Amino acid sequence: MKFYISTTGIKRVTISNSSGGGGGGSKGATVAATGAAVARGRLSSRMLLPVVLVLGIVLPFLFVRIAFLVLESASSSSCSSPIDCIGWRLFSGGDTSQKLREELTRALMEVKDGNSVEGGIEGSLESFDQLVKEMTTKQQDIKSFAFKTKSMLSGMEQKVHSAKKRELMYWYLASRGVPKSLHCLCLKLAEEYAVNAMARSRLPTPEHVSRLADTSFHHVVLLTDNVLAASVVISSTVENAANPEKLVFHIVTDKKTYNPMHAWFAINSLKSAAVEVKGLHQYDWSEEVNVGVKQMLEIHRLIWSHYYNNLKEDDFEYEGENKNCLEALSPSCLSLMNHLRIYIPELFPDLNKIVFLDDDVVVQHDISSLWTLDLNGKVVGAVVDSWCGDNCCPGRKYKDYLNFSHSIISSNLDQDHCAWLSGMNVFDLEAWRRTNITTSYHKWLKLSLNSGLTLWQPGVLPPTLLSFEGQVHPIDPLWHVDGLGYRSSSAHGEILEAAAVLHFTGPAKPWLEIGSPEVRRLWNRHVNFSNSFIRKCRILG
């Protein structure tokens, strides 16, 4: 007997008898047939597993596809029946997606071009969950979805707009109040002035009295009723001065602040520089000056009241050309100390050249070269050009302060001209006395009164720009960088460090907590936080 086995598997087995015979052929055929049947059974078992795997993958996707088409066709109006839609969409899925996109785009454009909102903004949905629930329960079409989405987004936009407007109002209101800590400081110092003889000692000290009218010294003028701010201005100037013994500070304040201001500088006296504190009640002015000051304050009050009474809700926008409206309503627009700068020659009749500093500045470098600056016969030296480029103003333009719809203004000035910066200025008082600047200032006030009080926005600078026109000498932009009291300042990094004087123009004064910590630290480093009065009133950096 012999066996023949194939190398690729047992597909055929032949058994033959070597001795031959007729019966042997019949037996071999029978065994061969049996082997073929076994091979076919094994082949079917091997193919079953891949088929099951393929069906397990395909059937779920097919089920989801059919379910989606059933739901989509149930709300469709383009098919005669859901079965028709299923049959048509099942074999043309790509075309369906394209058609759906086109239909959605058409509905959105139709809603965008429409002026009305379906159902009104008041009845709009307030969340995405509500939108989903509305669309699924009522089985609305794509156009209704677009209208409801527009209504919901419009409602949300109004809420955001209203919230920003309220936030801006609160921010400005926070900038208008006097912090409790500063009020405490004035009260404590006033009490100290009453009970402590040292707090009432003479300012300046007797050995420095001769410097007050000596034109060889560097005279700095401050008009302020803020004790803490005045201390920072003076301490920062002295600390950065090359020759602090050459400095003489003249502080003019009102009657209510005189005692606290005097007490502070008497107790915290400077060994090198001289400090004079004088109250307005101590000046013996002529009747003409007194009348002029009263008229000036009254006209400024009328301009402020007219502006306030004619404000509209749209003027309180958080952005755009009306963003300065709230700032124009600042109480500083009515402050006597701010408006008195036009009377500096009368306040200091013995001085020839002074540097004027606002109380919201901090000095970072030596400023002694300002007194030797040649103003070329002009009255005031001020920053006009900017460090930010040729077409960039350091502050604002004339059109931001003045009303160029009046021919009186437009015929005399260019609305795109840069306004010079006030707050750190060199004044040649001799040249000022030779001009009619103060008279021109009062002339413009009367023109505004006779023109319906609409020539300019409330504030100190607009009439000052008009009266000093042609009398300004530009100085290097790095002498004075302003705008640090706004939320976003264009000056950063190297510019802030290089500037001789930083000016916190804007609502966020450095003694308020609403200011930017990054720029407040430049001011706080000159506050004496170890002082007992500072600690008692909890003035924090």
Disulfide bonds with the S-S distance in Angstrom:
Cys79-Cys85 1.82
Cys184-Cys537 2.18
Cys388-Cys392 1.76
Cys393-Cys418 1.82
